[in-house]
Amino acid sequence: QEITASNLDALGRMLDYNQRQNIRMLRVSSDIIPFASHPDVSFPWRSLFAEQLAALGKKARAADIRLSMHPGQYTVLNSPSGDVVQRAVEDLRYHTHFLDLLGMDSTCKIVLHVGGAYGDKAAATMRFQKNYAALEDGMRRRLVLENDDRIYSAQEVLALANTLQAPMVFDNLHHEIHPSKDTLATHEWVALCG
């Protein structure tokens, strides 16, 4: 609880800094509430920090700062392991609750990679589609898919996003490391993802 309070104070200072510097976007660390989605950690952060979270959201909105979050590499919706998928869903639920408690609208996104290939990328992609469709509406409204630097190219993620009617964000640095077969310019990828 002490670490969470300190982290939220730091978020307030970051918002102040961004406002002074005219920076209109901030990615909030997924660890801002330590272990919030871990099954063995159950302190009532949502009620304990509701007032502080509401105030932080008000500050972000007043400064016209859009927030996003990006769960880590272990939040994998397309895993063949049901346990891994369930933990991924819980992690996405935590991120959704956090942004909801800030009072941020659905333009504040949770950026997610597709996951692993597990030796059969087509089957892994189908698992992602199935598990994505089973998510709560509030989670899906916040999710945006992103290409990664090893497995799923921008071309592959865009095809998946179009199938799901989900938004995609184009990561140009990941694209430099793991380019698509289609050789489009960055502005063309951005336009396709928009």
C-alpha positions as CSV (number, residue, x, y, z in Angstrom):
1,Q,0.0,0.0,0.0
2,E,2.9,2.3,0.8
3,I,4.5,1.7,-2.6
4,T,1.2,2.2,-4.3
5,A,0.7,5.6,-2.6
6,S,4.2,6.6,-3.5
7,N,3.7,5.5,-7.2
8,L,0.4,7.5,-7.4
9,D,2.2,10.6,-6.0
10,A,4.8,10.1,-8.7
11,L,2.2,9.8,-11.4
12,G,0.8,13.1,-10.2
13,R,4.2,14.7,-10.5
14,M,4.6,13.2,-14.0
15,L,1.3,14.7,-15.1
16,D,2.4,18.1,-13.8
17,Y,5.6,17.8,-15.7
18,N,3.9,16.8,-18.9
19,Q,1.5,19.7,-18.6
20,R,4.4,22.2,-18.1
21,Q,6.2,20.7,-21.1
22,N,3.0,20.5,-23.3
23,I,3.3,16.7,-23.6
24,R,-0.2,15.4,-24.2
25,M,0.4,11.6,-23.8
26,L,1.7,9.5,-21.0
27,R,2.2,5.7,-20.7
28,V,1.5,4.7,-17.2
29,S,3.6,1.8,-15.8
30,S,1.7,-1.5,-15.4
31,D,3.4,-1.8,-12.1
32,I,1.9,1.3,-10.6
33,I,-0.2,-1.0,-8.3
34,P,2.4,-3.7,-7.5
35,F,1.1,-7.3,-8.2
36,A,-2.5,-6.0,-8.6
37,S,-3.5,-8.9,-10.8
38,H,-1.6,-11.6,-8.9
39,P,-3.9,-14.2,-7.4
40,D,-2.1,-14.2,-4.1
41,V,-2.3,-10.4,-3.6
42,S,-5.7,-9.1,-2.7
43,F,-5.4,-5.8,-0.9
44,P,-8.4,-3.6,-1.8
45,W,-6.5,-1.0,-3.9
46,R,-9.6,0.1,-5.8
47,S,-11.4,1.3,-2.6
48,L,-8.3,2.4,-0.7
49,F,-7.1,4.7,-3.5
50,A,-10.4,5.5,-5.2
51,E,-10.2,9.2,-4.2
52,Q,-6.6,9.6,-5.3
53,L,-7.2,7.9,-8.6
54,A,-10.2,10.1,-9.3
55,A,-8.1,13.2,-8.6
56,L,-5.3,12.0,-10.9
57,G,-7.8,11.3,-13.7
58,K,-9.3,14.8,-13.2
59,K,-5.8,16.3,-13.4
60,A,-5.0,14.3,-16.6
61,R,-8.3,15.4,-18.3
62,A,-7.8,19.0,-17.2
63,A,-4.4,19.0,-18.8
64,D,-5.7,17.2,-21.9
65,I,-3.2,14.3,-21.3
66,R,-4.2,11.0,-22.9
67,L,-3.0,8.0,-20.9
68,S,-2.1,4.5,-22.0
69,M,-0.8,1.3,-20.5
70,H,1.1,-1.6,-21.9
71,P,1.0,-4.9,-20.1
72,G,4.3,-6.9,-20.1
73,Q,5.4,-9.9,-22.0
74,Y,3.6,-12.4,-19.8
75,T,0.1,-11.1,-20.6
76,V,-0.5,-13.6,-23.4
77,L,-4.0,-14.1,-24.7
78,N,-3.0,-16.7,-27.3
79,S,-1.2,-19.1,-25.0
80,P,-2.1,-22.8,-25.3
81,S,-2.2,-22.9,-21.5
82,G,-5.6,-22.0,-20.1
83,D,-4.0,-20.9,-16.9
84,V,-1.7,-18.4,-18.7
85,V,-4.7,-17.1,-20.6
86,Q,-6.8,-16.7,-17.4
87,R,-3.9,-14.8,-15.8
88,A,-3.7,-12.6,-18.9
89,V,-7.4,-11.8,-18.6
90,E,-7.0,-10.9,-14.9
91,D,-4.1,-8.6,-15.9
92,L,-6.2,-6.9,-18.6
93,R,-9.0,-6.6,-16.0
94,Y,-6.7,-4.8,-13.6
95,H,-5.5,-2.4,-16.3
96,T,-9.1,-1.7,-17.3
97,H,-10.2,-1.1,-13.7
98,F,-7.2,1.3,-13.2
99,L,-8.1,3.4,-16.2
100,D,-11.8,3.3,-15.3
101,L,-11.1,4.5,-11.8
102,L,-9.2,7.4,-13.2
103,G,-12.4,8.2,-15.1
104,M,-10.6,8.1,-18.4
105,D,-12.7,7.4,-21.5
106,S,-12.0,4.7,-24.1
107,T,-9.5,6.8,-26.0
108,C,-7.1,5.8,-23.2
109,K,-5.8,2.5,-24.4
110,I,-4.2,-0.7,-23.2
111,V,-1.6,-1.7,-25.8
112,L,-1.2,-5.5,-26.3
113,H,1.0,-7.7,-28.4
114,V,-0.6,-10.8,-30.0
115,G,1.8,-13.2,-28.1
116,G,3.6,-16.3,-29.2
117,A,3.5,-18.6,-32.2
118,Y,3.9,-21.8,-30.3
119,G,5.0,-23.7,-33.4
120,D,1.7,-23.0,-35.2
121,K,1.1,-19.3,-35.9
122,A,-2.3,-19.9,-37.6
123,A,-3.6,-21.8,-34.6
124,A,-2.1,-19.2,-32.2
125,T,-3.8,-16.5,-34.1
126,M,-7.1,-18.3,-33.9
127,R,-6.7,-18.7,-30.2
128,F,-6.1,-15.0,-29.9
129,Q,-9.4,-14.3,-31.8
130,K,-11.4,-16.7,-29.6
131,N,-9.9,-15.3,-26.3
132,Y,-10.3,-11.7,-27.5
133,A,-13.9,-12.3,-28.3
134,A,-14.5,-13.7,-24.8
135,L,-13.2,-10.6,-23.1
136,E,-15.6,-8.2,-21.3
137,D,-16.7,-5.3,-23.4
138,G,-14.9,-2.8,-21.2
139,M,-11.6,-4.6,-21.8
140,R,-12.1,-4.8,-25.6
141,R,-13.0,-1.1,-25.8
142,R,-9.6,-0.3,-24.3
143,L,-7.4,-2.8,-26.2
144,V,-5.3,-1.8,-29.1
145,L,-3.0,-4.4,-30.8
146,E,0.6,-3.7,-31.6
147,N,3.2,-5.4,-33.9
148,D,6.2,-6.8,-32.1
149,D,9.9,-7.2,-32.8
150,R,10.0,-11.0,-33.2
151,I,6.9,-12.8,-34.1
152,Y,3.9,-10.8,-35.4
153,S,4.7,-8.2,-38.0
154,A,2.6,-5.1,-38.7
155,Q,1.1,-6.8,-41.7
156,E,0.0,-9.8,-39.6
157,V,-1.3,-7.7,-36.7
158,L,-3.2,-5.4,-39.1
159,A,-4.9,-8.4,-40.7
160,L,-5.9,-9.7,-37.2
161,A,-7.1,-6.3,-36.1
162,N,-9.2,-5.9,-39.2
163,T,-10.7,-9.4,-38.6
164,L,-11.5,-8.4,-35.0
165,Q,-12.6,-4.9,-35.9
166,A,-10.1,-3.8,-33.2
167,P,-7.7,-0.8,-33.4
168,M,-4.0,-1.3,-34.0
169,V,-1.0,0.9,-33.2
170,F,2.0,0.8,-35.5
171,D,5.4,0.5,-33.7
172,N,8.0,1.7,-36.1
173,L,10.9,0.5,-34.0
174,H,9.5,-3.0,-33.8
175,H,8.9,-2.8,-37.5
176,E,12.6,-1.9,-38.2
177,I,13.6,-5.1,-36.4
178,H,10.8,-7.3,-37.6
179,P,9.6,-5.9,-40.9
180,S,6.5,-7.0,-42.8
181,K,6.6,-8.5,-46.3
182,D,4.8,-5.5,-47.6
183,T,7.4,-2.7,-47.9
184,L,5.3,0.3,-47.1
185,A,6.6,3.6,-45.8
186,T,6.0,4.5,-42.1
187,H,3.3,7.0,-43.0
188,E,1.5,4.4,-45.0
189,W,1.4,1.9,-42.1
190,V,0.2,4.6,-39.8
191,A,-2.6,5.5,-42.2
192,L,-3.6,1.9,-42.5
193,C,-3.7,1.5,-38.7
194,G,-5.7,4.8,-38.2
